[in-house]
Amino acid sequence: MLALMDQTRAPFVADEAEAVVARRAADSLKAVAETHQSVKVSIGGPDANIVVPLPASAVAMFHAVLEAMANRTPISLIPHDAELSTQQAADFLNVSRPFLIRQLEGGVLAYRKVGAHRRVRFSDLMAYERQCRQEQSKALAELHDEEKRLGLE
């Protein structure tokens, strides 16, 4: 159930030929993904034709992956229940490891200990990042209001 990031595959980057195919596929899926529609994908072969229903959320995810491939952007899929080391978590948040440790020990971010090592669930990391972004947005709005109040616009 729990997977460490270093046990998952390295980020995938499409080669030139794959990027061209991905661009065509992404362009084909774009309208459907934007309208949040479910689709049926037909996979034909010499022996059989398979029809696979895809919910709208899967269509949107496939579109995002195809866009990344078309742009040759490295992508990784990380299970939501994956556990990261403190260094991996710090790298993901683009903060220093000592800063992350202070957040963990201060109770700001949940973690568990495995022996002497701390592990942070990816889902907890995403929630923390979302909360930080909300706080940043609120601070910027307050700063903007203060700027208006002082007539510095």
N, C-alpha and C positions, 0 to 999 in steps of 0.2 A: 504493500500500500504506500509506504513512504519511499520516495526516491530522492536521491541527492542529485544536484545538478551535474556533478562530475561523473555521474553514472548514466546521464543522458547523452545523446549524440551531440557532436560539435555543431555550431551554427551551420546551416546549409546556405550556400550561395550558388545560384544558377549559373551555368555557363552561357555563352552567347546564344547557342542554338536553343537551349531551354528558355532563355529570356524572350526570344522571338515567339515561341509557341505560347509562353505564359502571357505575353502581351495580347495576342489574339484571343486567348481564352478569357482573360480579364475584361477585355473590351466587350466580349459576348455576354459575360455575366453582369456587367455593370448596371444595366437598366433593371434587371431582375433584383439585384442586391439592393439598389437604392429604393425600390418599391416594397421591399420586405416580403417578397413572395416565396412560397415553397415551390420546388420544381421536381420533375422526374428526370433523372439522367439515364440515358439509354447507352449501354455499352455493348457494342456489336462485335461479334467474332465469327470465325468460320463455322463454329459448331452451335453457337447459341447467342441469343440476344437477351441481355439482362437489363431490367429496368429497376433503378434504385431511387426511391423517393428521398428528397433532401428537405429538411425543414428550413425555413427562412434564415434562422440563425446560422445554420451550416453553410448556406449559400453566401452569407455575408463573410463568414470566416474564410471560405475558399477564395472569395474575391480578394480579400486582404492578402492572403498568401500569394495568390497569383500576381497581384500588384507588386509585392515585394520581390518576387522572382523576376518579373519583367524589368524592374529597376535594378536588379542584381544587388539587392539589399540583403545582408545576412539575416536569417530568421532562425528562431528556435521555438520549439513548443515545450513549455514547462508545465508539468502537472500542477494543479492548484494545491495539492497536498504534498508537494515536494518540500523537503527540508534543506535549507541552505546553511553553509557554514557562515560564521560571522564575516569572513573576508568576502565570500560570494554575495552576501546580503549588502555589505558596504559597497561593493563594486556596482551592484544593481542600482542602489540609491545614489551612487556617485558621491559618497561621503567617506570620510576616513573610518578605519576600523575602530580607533579609540572613541570617536564620536558615537558610532553605533553601539559600542559596549556601554557607554554612559546612558544611552537611550534604553537599552535592555535592562540595565541594573536599576534605572530610575522608574521602571514599570511603564514606560511610555509605549514599548513594543513588547509583545509576548514572545517568549522563547522557552525552550526546555533544555535541560542538560543531559548529555550523554557522556557519562564519566566526567571528565574535566572540560568537555567541549560543549559549547552552546550551539543550538540549532534553531533556526528561525523558519517557520512555515511560510511558504511563498504567498499564501492567501493572506496571512497576517501582514506581510511586507507590503502587499498591494493595498490593504486597508490603511496602513500607516501612511503610505505615499499619497493616497487619496485625501486623507485627513490633512496632511501637510499642505497639499495644493489648495484645499479649501481655506485653510488659515492664511496662506499667502494671498489668495484672492480677496479675503476679507480685509487684510492689512492694506492691500493696494487700494481698495475701495475707500477705506478710511483716510488714507493719504490723499486720495483724489478729493474727497470731501473737504479735508483741511486746506488743500490747495485752493479750492473754490472759495472757502470761507475767508481766506487771506487775500483773495483777489490776485493770485499768482498764475492764473491760467494762461 
